[in-house]
């Protein structure tokens, strides 16, 4: 869907920062909303969507198990 969003799990990356996850979330929200920068009256909804998607991304990456490689949570750099 959005070619500028990169894969954020091993073996594609060794570690993922909060900045990486937020950047991917921002690209996703920009793509589906059609706004690069929302109008002031839409800014709160736009920012809430970015934060929700970044949080969902962190949860997903922290729960993935990559076979033959690093264990659970390795994609988000989280120690579990």
N, C-alpha and C positions, 0 to 999 in steps of 0.2 A: 504494500500500500504506500508506504512512505520510504523511499529508497535511502534517505539520509539517516534513518534510524539504524544504528549498527547493532549486531548481536552482542548481548551483554552476558553471555555465559561461557564457561570453559567448554571446549578448548579454544574458543575464539579470543577470549581475554583471560588474563590471569587474575585480575581483581577489578572490581567495579566500584567507583566512587559515587557518593550521593550526587555529585555534579553530573556524572554520566547518566544516572537514572533520571534526574530532573530534565536534562537536555533531551532525552528520548521522549519523556512525557510532554515536554513543550512542543516538540516537533509533531507528535501525534495530535495534540489539541489544535495546533495551527492547521494541520491537514484537514481534520474533520470539521472544524468550525469555518474554515475558509478565511480566517483572519490571521494576518501575521502579527498585528498588534490590535487588540480590541478597542473599541470606542470606550470612553470613560464609563458609560452606563452598563457596559458588559464586562468590565475589567474584573470585578469581584467573581463573577461566575467563571470566567476564563481561568483566573488564578486558582480557584477552588478545584477546578477540573484538573489542572496541572498537578496540584498537590495530591489529589486522590489517585491519579494515575501513577505518580512517582511512588506513592506508598504501596499501591498494588504491585508495582514492578519489584520493589524491594522484598515484599512478601513472597512473590513468585520465585525470584532468584534465590531467596533463602530457603525455599522448600524443594527446589529441584535436586534430583540426584542424577549425576552424570556418570554413566557406566564407564568403567575402565579408567577412571581418572579420579579427580578430587571428589570428596564425599559431599554429603548434604550441606548446603549453605555456602559452598565454595564460590559460587557465582557472584554472590553479593559481598564476598570478603568477610562474611559474618562467622564468628566462632560459635558453634552450637554444640 
